[in-house]
Each structure stands twice: as structure tokens, then as C-alpha cells.
Amino acid sequence: MFQATRRRLAIWYTTVTAVLLLLFASGVYLYVRSTLIERIDDTLNHVVEIVERCLTTSRCASTLIFEPIDADADKFRINVEASLRDNTDTVEDDHIDLEWFSPTGKLLWSTLSEPLNIPIRANRTGETVRVVKGGNENSKLLTSRSPLLLRQVTQRVEVRRQVLGYLRVSHPWFEVTKPSRQLIFDLALGIGLMVLSVGASGWFLSGKAMEPVGESYQRLKQFTADASHELRSPITLIQTNVQVALADLDLAETETTTSLQYRQQLKMVERLTQRLGKLVNDLLFLARQDSGISKDAFSPCPLDALLMEVVEEQQLLVPEKEIALSLDLVDPPASETSPELLENWFTLVGNWDQLVRLFTNLIANALHYTPAGGRVKVELARIEGINRVSGLRNTNAQLQVKVSDTGVGIPAEALPRLFDRFYRVDPARTHRTGNTATASATGSGLGLAIAQAIVEHHQGHIQVESTQGIGTTFTVILPITLES
């Protein structure tokens, strides 16, 4: 139990830390990537500005060569080969390529070894294109040939409102992808190492945190063992001495007033001792269930035979109340033909003694709160687990037991707390059985809490429905086989 709790704590520590690290790493990655793209766009725009200035101003007059068009002084064009021939080596050193297009979009000059064959489109904000060398003009999609990723900025160059052409500047995209991949690798490695170290630290710290709990658990276990011995021994001795005294009084030949008084007192002491012993046993049972000390062995239990025994015993205990107590076993469907399954139709894996205690409590309660002439019905049915998708039977079959009575019922406001320990709906009220009023104060308030603990120990669930003046129905659903 403690190892499982420690493992869960360590897993929670590691999971939370891993999520936080992933969020942090994602933020760092997005920030670095956007910074790289922004730097490349700034570089491309800077190159565009320099080249455009050289082409359109007198600052680069030594390299700027104008050629007239049709001897018209107002119309001219640029000899790009002469103007930009000295810039080729520079842009290659910076991994930046230039392309010059005519006003009609025809490629006139380029520093690339092979044309990109991408239609010209003015764009100063930067865009990423994917091309395949040797592809057609509109080839931007990834094909079987090796693709080329570029970041591009395109600027329209004008002089005196005349469009001289288009300048496109390209930068290899691997300047972004290469450091991005390296950053992803570094972040993944760092996160992996951090998660491993946090997992080890979480395991160590959860062990430290569980040490006080473990010590408290050991003290509780020791207390339970000591209390079991220290409480049962004196109770047993008191009950034995009372029974011996009563036996001696029974052997006495004469009955005096004093002896009759002693007999009544000893009878009361015996009843109180039995009640105290039952209360101690109930408390110890719940303590073992809560702490996980109970090591009851589970084995196949035919629930139909078990209920027959319990119903037979309860019928012998309350013959004077004239209550009709019946057991109804719901037969398997006619379509079921498997002999082995039919033979074990009502068999489940559980603890026989605990199940006897469970249904004894429920049936005894129903009989106690049902007036004379009433009816208590116990019904056992098997609920098959059917896969809603395939429609085939699966292993999730369950057994359902209903204990219904025609008793006084339970108020609706008391139902949510009905299974609480020591909870009594109304300690002062009485329940009339025939013409005799029996006080409900004789109970300890642990019967239903024990019933719920047994059901949960068998991985089932219990529920109650009640209407005052009409009756109460307890429904217990238990799985055929326990999940590991």
C-alpha cells in the first residue's frame, strides 16, 4: 500500500514537472525561431535597401550604368550586368542571392547557379517558398526530387515613376531549420535529463514524506493487535464468569428473592457483555478494512447457496413476527446452453464469511424494521456484461442482490448519511412490530457501515431506495471476478 502511494506521488511529481518543462521549452523554441526568422527578414530588407539605393541614386554612380531606350532621354534602363557584377561574390559569401527581373517579370540577371522558376510577386514582409530544382514555373510543392527552401523578399524598383524592374533577394531556409533542429535536440536532451532527475528526486522525497505515515501505520497496526487482545480477553472472562454464576443459580434447589434478583442482574450483564463484544468485533473489523491489514482469502462462492443458508437462519430467529421472508433466484435465459456456465451461474470470487455477514446484516435490518404481517423479499439475479459495439458477452458479468421490505421506510434526508459509522436516523424513535414497541437504540449504528466496507472490499457497490410508510430496498452488485 505504501509503495503504491509512494509510486503515485513520484509519478505526479514527475508528470507535473515534465508538463511545465515542455511548456517552457515550447516557449523558448517559438521565441528563438521567431527571432531567427525576424533576423533573416531584416537582413534581406537591408540588402534590398542597399541594392535599391545603388540602382536609383548617385551614391553608386561609379557602378550605375543607364542605357537609353529608343534615344528617348526620359526613358532608360539599367545595365544590370555592369551595375551588379561586383556584388556577386559579396552576396554569395553572405549566403544571399539576388535576382533582377524586368517590369514584365522576365529574369534578366541572377547570382543563382540555376533559375528558381518562381513567378515574381512583390512582398516586403518575407515569405518562405519550397522549390524543386529543375521543376516547372509553378513548382512549390515537395516532390520526389530534393526540395530547396528559401526565405525571400521582393521589391519593385522605380525611378521617376518608371518601373525599372523587380529585385528579389533570397536566403537559404536552413539558416532557420538547422539551429531550430539543434535547439530541439538540446531542449529534448535537457528535458529528458531533468525529468529523470526529478523522478529520482520525487521518489526520494515521497519516501521521506511517507516515513511518518508508515510509522503511524505501524503504530495503528500494533494498536489494533493489542486492542484486539486486551478488549476481547476481559470481555470473554466476564461473559464466562456470568455464565458460570447463572449455571450455579440454576443448580440451586431453592429460589429466593435474592437469587432471582441476582439472576436478573447477571442476565443483564450477560446481554451487555455480548453487545460490547459484538461492538468491539465490529470496530476491529472496520479498522482492519481501513488499514488494509485484513488478509482474507478469496475463493469461489456460490451465492445462491449462501443466501439460502442466511434466509433459513433468519426465518428461525423471527418466527413470532409472522413476516413472510422469501428468496427468489432469477433463472438463466433459455438461450444459455453451456453446462459449465449454468452450473456456476451464481458463483463469484469472494470471502464466504464476509458475504454471510453482509447479507445477514441487510436481511436482519429488513426483518427488524418490518411490522408483523409484512414481507421481506430477497432476489438474486445475474447481470451479463455485453459489449455495446460487438454485442458479444464479455467478462464483466455481475451478481445483483435486492433485499426489499414493506417496513417503515427511511426519510429522504437521511439516505446520504445512511452508511456513516454510528449514524442513527433517529435514536429516540421506536418501530412497532405487532403490538410491541422495540427500541432501535439497541443497535450500534455500524451494521450498514460494515456492509458497505464488505461490498467495497469485493469491488462492488451498494445503494438504497426507500419511501416512508412503503418500504426500503437495498441493492448490492458484486462482480463475478475481481480485477487485479
C-alpha positions in Angstrom: 0.0 0.0 0.0 2.7 2.5 0.9 4.9 1.6 -2.1 1.9 2.2 -4.3 1.3 5.6 -2.7 4.9 6.5 -2.9 5.0 5.5 -6.6 1.9 7.6 -7.3 3.4 10.6 -5.6 6.7 10.2 -7.6 4.7 9.9 -10.8 2.7 13.0 -10.0 5.9 15.0 -9.2 7.5 13.8 -12.5 4.4 14.4 -14.6 3.8 18.0 -13.4 7.5 18.9 -13.8 7.5 17.4 -17.3 4.5 19.4 -18.4 6.0 22.6 -17.0 9.3 21.9 -18.8 7.5 21.1 -22.0 5.6 24.4 -21.8 8.9 26.3 -21.0 10.7 24.5 -23.9 7.9 25.3 -26.3 8.0 28.9 -25.4 11.8 29.1 -25.8 11.7 27.3 -29.2 9.0 29.6 -30.6 10.8 32.7 -29.3 14.2 31.6 -30.8 12.6 30.5 -34.1 10.7 33.8 -34.5 13.9 35.7 -33.6 15.8 33.8 -36.3 13.1 34.5 -38.9 13.0 38.1 -37.9 16.8 38.5 -38.2 16.8 36.9 -41.7 13.9 39.2 -42.8 15.8 42.2 -41.5 18.9 41.1 -43.3 17.0 40.6 -46.6 15.3 44.0 -46.3 18.7 45.6 -45.6 20.2 44.1 -48.7 17.2 45.3 -50.7 17.6 48.8 -49.4 21.4 48.9 -50.3 21.0 47.5 -53.7 17.9 49.7 -54.5 19.9 52.8 -53.4 22.8 51.8 -55.6 20.5 51.4 -58.5 18.5 54.6 -58.1 20.8 57.2 -56.6 24.1 58.8 -57.4 25.8 57.2 -54.4 26.8 54.3 -56.6 27.3 56.3 -59.7 30.6 54.6 -60.4 28.7 51.3 -60.8 25.4 52.6 -62.1 25.1 52.3 -65.9 22.0 53.7 -67.6 21.2 52.8 -71.2 18.7 54.9 -73.2 15.7 53.3 -74.8 15.0 54.4 -78.4 17.0 57.6 -78.0 14.4 58.9 -75.6 16.0 60.9 -72.8 13.1 60.4 -70.5 13.1 56.6 -70.8 16.0 54.4 -69.8 17.0 51.0 -68.5 19.8 49.7 -66.3 22.6 47.5 -67.5 22.3 45.1 -64.5 25.3 43.0 -65.5 27.6 46.0 -65.4 26.0 47.5 -62.3 25.9 44.4 -60.1 28.8 42.4 -61.3 31.0 43.4 -58.3 28.3 42.4 -55.8 28.1 38.7 -56.8 30.9 37.5 -54.6 29.7 39.5 -51.6 26.2 38.1 -51.6 27.5 34.5 -52.0 29.7 35.0 -49.0 26.6 36.0 -47.0 24.5 33.2 -48.4 22.2 35.7 -50.0 21.2 35.5 -53.7 19.9 38.3 -55.9 17.6 38.1 -58.9 16.7 41.0 -61.2 13.5 40.9 -63.3 12.2 43.1 -66.0 9.0 45.1 -65.5 7.2 42.2 -67.3 8.6 39.6 -64.8 11.3 38.2 -67.1 14.5 37.1 -65.3 17.4 39.2 -66.5 20.2 38.6 -64.0 20.8 36.2 -61.1 23.5 35.1 -58.7 21.9 31.6 -58.5 23.5 28.8 -60.5 20.1 27.6 -61.6 16.9 29.7 -62.0 14.2 29.1 -59.4 11.4 29.4 -61.9 9.1 31.0 -59.3 6.7 33.7 -60.6 7.6 37.2 -59.4 5.4 38.7 -56.6 6.2 41.9 -54.7 6.5 41.1 -51.0 8.5 43.1 -48.4 7.4 41.2 -45.4 9.2 38.0 -46.3 7.8 34.6 -47.3 9.1 31.0 -47.3 8.9 29.1 -50.6 9.6 25.5 -51.4 11.0 24.8 -54.8 12.4 21.8 -56.7 15.4 22.4 -58.9 14.5 21.7 -62.5 10.7 21.9 -61.8 8.1 23.9 -63.7 7.3 27.5 -63.2 4.7 26.9 -60.5 6.5 24.2 -58.7 6.3 25.0 -55.0 5.3 21.6 -53.6 7.5 18.8 -52.3 8.1 16.1 -54.9 10.4 13.1 -55.1 13.3 15.4 -56.0 15.3 17.2 -53.4 13.4 20.4 -52.4 15.0 23.8 -51.8 13.6 26.0 -49.0 14.2 29.8 -49.3 13.2 32.9 -47.5 12.5 35.7 -50.0 11.8 39.4 -50.1 10.8 41.0 -53.4 11.0 44.8 -54.1 9.7 46.8 -57.1 12.4 49.3 -58.2 11.2 52.7 -59.6 12.9 55.8 -60.9 10.9 58.9 -61.7 7.7 56.9 -61.6 9.1 54.5 -64.1 9.3 50.8 -63.0 12.8 49.6 -63.8 12.2 46.1 -62.6 11.9 43.8 -59.6 14.7 42.9 -57.2 14.3 39.6 -55.4 16.6 38.6 -52.5 16.7 35.0 -51.3 18.2 33.5 -48.2 18.5 29.7 -47.5 15.9 28.5 -45.0 18.4 26.1 -43.4 19.7 29.1 -41.5 16.5 28.7 -39.5 15.9 25.0 -39.7 19.5 23.9 -38.7 19.7 25.9 -35.5 16.0 25.0 -34.8 16.7 21.3 -35.0 19.8 21.7 -32.8 17.7 23.7 -30.3 15.0 20.9 -30.3 17.7 18.3 -29.7 19.2 20.3 -26.9 15.9 21.0 -25.3 14.7 17.4 -25.6 18.0 16.2 -24.0 17.7 18.8 -21.2 14.1 17.9 -20.5 14.9 14.2 -20.5 17.7 14.6 -18.0 15.6 17.0 -15.9 12.6 14.5 -15.9 14.9 11.7 -14.9 16.4 13.7 -12.1 13.0 14.9 -10.9 11.7 11.4 -11.0 14.6 10.2 -8.8 14.2 13.2 -6.5 10.4 12.7 -6.4 10.9 9.0 -5.4 13.4 10.0 -2.7 11.2 12.9 -1.4 8.0 10.8 -1.5 9.8 8.2 0.5 10.8 10.8 3.1 7.2 12.1 3.2 5.8 8.6 3.7 8.1 7.8 6.6 5.8 9.4 9.2 2.8 7.8 7.6 4.5 4.4 7.7 5.4 4.9 11.4 1.8 5.9 12.1 0.5 2.8 10.2 2.8 0.5 12.1 1.6 2.0 15.4 -2.0 1.6 14.3 -1.4 -2.0 13.3 0.2 -2.7 16.7 -2.6 -0.9 18.5 -5.2 -3.0 16.6 -3.5 -6.2 17.5 -3.1 -5.1 21.2 -6.6 -3.8 21.4 -8.0 -7.0 19.9 -6.3 -9.0 22.7 -6.8 -6.5 25.5 -10.5 -6.0 24.8 -11.5 -9.5 23.9 -9.9 -11.1 26.9 -11.7 -9.3 29.7 -15.0 -9.4 27.8 -14.6 -13.2 27.4 -13.7 -13.6 31.1 -16.7 -11.5 32.2 -19.1 -13.5 30.0 -17.6 -16.8 31.2 -18.0 -15.9 34.9 -21.5 -14.7 34.3 -22.5 -17.9 32.6 -20.9 -19.9 35.5 -22.8 -17.9 38.0 -26.1 -18.4 36.1 -25.4 -22.1 35.9 -24.8 -22.3 39.7 -28.1 -20.5 40.3 -29.9 -22.9 38.0 -28.5 -25.8 40.2 -29.7 -24.2 43.4 -32.6 -26.2 44.8 -34.5 -23.2 46.3 -35.4 -19.9 44.6 -35.3 -16.9 46.9 -36.0 -13.3 46.2 -32.2 -12.6 46.4 -31.3 -15.3 43.9 -34.0 -14.1 41.5 -32.6 -10.6 41.7 -29.1 -11.9 41.2 -30.3 -13.9 38.2 -31.9 -10.8 36.6 -28.7 -8.7 37.2 -26.5 -11.4 35.7 -28.8 -11.8 32.7 -28.4 -8.1 32.0 -24.7 -8.2 32.5 -24.5 -11.1 30.0 -26.6 -9.2 27.4 -24.5 -6.1 27.8 -21.3 -8.1 27.6 -22.5 -9.8 24.4 -23.4 -6.4 22.9 -20.0 -4.9 23.9 -18.2 -7.9 22.4 -20.1 -7.5 19.2 -19.3 -3.8 19.1 -15.6 -4.5 19.7 -15.5 -7.1 16.9 -17.3 -4.6 14.5 -14.8 -1.8 15.3 -11.8 -4.1 14.8 -13.3 -5.4 11.5 -13.7 -1.8 10.2 -10.2 -0.9 11.4 -8.6 -3.8 9.6 -10.5 -2.9 6.4 -9.5 0.7 6.5 -5.8 0.0 7.2 -5.5 -2.9 4.7 -4.5 -5.3 7.5 -7.2 -7.8 6.5 -5.8 -10.7 4.5 -8.9 -12.7 3.9 -8.6 -15.3 1.2 -11.0 -15.2 -1.7 -12.4 -18.3 -3.3 -15.3 -19.3 -5.5 -18.6 -18.8 -3.5 -22.0 -20.0 -4.8 -24.1 -17.0 -3.8 -27.4 -18.9 -4.2 -26.4 -21.5 -1.6 -25.1 -18.7 0.7 -28.3 -16.8 0.6 -30.3 -20.0 1.2 -28.4 -20.5 4.4 -28.8 -16.9 5.6 -32.5 -16.8 4.8 -33.1 -20.2 6.6 -31.2 -18.9 9.7 -33.2 -15.6 9.8 -36.5 -17.5 9.4 -35.7 -19.5 12.6 -34.8 -16.4 14.5 -38.1 -14.4 14.0 -41.0 -16.9 13.8 -43.1 -14.9 16.2 -43.2 -11.8 14.0 -45.1 -13.6 11.2 -43.1 -11.9 8.5 -43.0 -13.6 5.0 -39.3 -14.0 4.1 -38.7 -15.3 0.7 -35.8 -15.9 -1.7 -36.2 -15.6 -5.4 -33.5 -16.8 -7.8 -33.8 -15.4 -11.3 -33.3 -18.3 -13.8 -30.7 -18.0 -16.6 -32.2 -17.3 -20.1 -33.3 -20.2 -22.2 -30.7 -19.3 -24.8 -27.9 -20.2 -22.4 -26.8 -23.8 -23.1 -23.3 -24.0 -21.6 -23.4 -26.7 -18.9 -20.3 -25.3 -17.1 -21.7 -21.7 -17.1 -25.2 -22.9 -15.9 -23.6 -24.8 -13.1 -21.8 -21.7 -11.8 -24.4 -19.2 -12.8 -24.5 -17.6 -9.3 -20.9 -18.2 -8.3 -18.5 -15.4 -7.7 -15.0 -14.9 -6.2 -15.2 -13.6 -2.7 -14.9 -14.4 1.0 -17.7 -16.6 2.3 -17.7 -15.4 5.9 -17.8 -11.7 4.9 -20.6 -12.2 2.4 -22.6 -14.1 5.1 -22.1 -11.2 7.4 -23.1 -8.7 4.7 -26.4 -10.3 3.8 -27.2 -11.3 7.4 -26.9 -7.6 8.3 -29.2 -6.5 5.4 -31.8 -9.2 6.0 -31.8 -8.8 9.8 -32.3 -5.0 9.4 -35.2 -5.6 7.0 -36.9 -8.0 9.4 -36.3 -5.7 12.4 -38.0 -2.7 10.7 -40.8 -4.6 9.1 -44.0 -4.9 11.2 -45.8 -8.2 11.8 -47.6 -9.4 8.7 -45.1 -7.7 6.4 -43.0 -9.1 3.7 -39.2 -9.3 3.1 -38.1 -10.4 -0.3 -34.5 -11.4 -1.4 -33.8 -11.6 -5.1 -30.7 -12.8 -6.8 -30.0 -12.3 -10.5 -27.0 -12.4 -12.8 -26.3 -9.3 -15.0 -24.4 -10.3 -18.1 -21.7 -7.9 -19.4 -22.5 -7.2 -23.1 -20.1 -5.3 -25.3 -22.3 -2.5 -26.8 -20.2 -2.4 -30.0 -19.9 -6.1 -30.9 -22.9 -7.3 -28.9 -20.8 -10.2 -27.5 -20.7 -11.3 -23.9 -17.5 -10.2 -22.0 -16.1 -11.0 -18.6 -17.8 -8.1 -16.8 -20.7 -10.2 -15.5 -22.1 -9.2 -12.1 -24.5 -10.6 -9.5 -27.3 -8.4 -8.2 -28.9 -9.0 -4.8 -32.0 -7.0 -3.8 -33.3 -7.0 -0.2 -36.8 -5.4 -0.2 -39.1 -5.0 2.7 -42.5 -3.4 3.5 -41.3 -1.7 6.6 -41.4 1.8 8.0 -39.0 3.3 5.4 -36.2 5.8 5.7 -36.6 9.6 5.4 -35.1 11.0 2.2 -32.8 13.5 4.1 -31.2 10.5 6.0 -30.3 8.5 2.9 -27.0 10.3 2.1 -25.6 9.5 5.6 -27.1 6.1 6.0 -23.8 4.3 5.7 -21.9 6.6 8.0 -20.5 4.9 11.2 -22.6 5.3 14.3 -25.2 7.2 12.3 -28.7 6.6 13.5 -31.7 8.0 11.6 -33.5 8.8 14.9 -32.2 7.3 18.1 -35.3 8.2 20.0 -37.9 6.7 17.7 -39.4 3.2 18.1 -40.6 0.7 15.5 -43.7 -1.1 16.2 -43.7 -4.8 15.4 -47.2 -6.0 16.0 -48.3 -4.7 19.4 -44.9 -4.5 20.8 -42.7 -1.4 20.6 -39.0 -2.3 20.2 -36.5 0.5 20.7 -34.0 1.0 18.0 -31.4 2.1 20.5 -30.2 -1.5 20.9 -28.2 -1.2 17.6 -24.7 0.2 17.4 -25.0 2.0 14.1 -22.2 0.0 12.5 -24.2 -2.6 10.6 -24.6 -0.7 7.3 -21.0 0.7 7.5 -19.7 -2.9 7.8 -22.0 -3.9 4.9 -20.6 -1.1 2.7 -17.0 -2.0 3.7 -17.5 -5.6 2.7 -19.1 -4.6 -0.6 -16.2 -2.3 -1.4 -13.7 -5.0 -0.4 -15.3 -7.2 -3.1 -15.1 -4.3 -5.6 -18.9 -3.9 -5.8 -21.3 -1.2 -4.8 -24.4 -0.8 -2.7 -27.3 1.5 -2.9 -30.6 2.1 -1.2 -34.1 3.3 -2.2 -36.7 4.0 0.4 -40.1 5.6 0.8 -41.5 6.2 4.3 -44.5 4.0 5.0 -44.0 1.9 2.0 -40.6 0.1 2.4 -36.9 0.0 1.6 -34.8 -1.8 -1.0 -31.1 -2.4 -0.7 -29.3 -3.3 -3.9 -25.9 -5.0 -3.8 -24.0 -5.5 -7.1 -20.9 -7.7 -6.9 -18.6 -8.6 -9.8 -18.2 -12.3 -10.7 -14.4 -12.0 -10.8 -12.2 -9.4 -9.1 -10.0 -7.1 -11.1 -6.3 -7.3 -10.3 
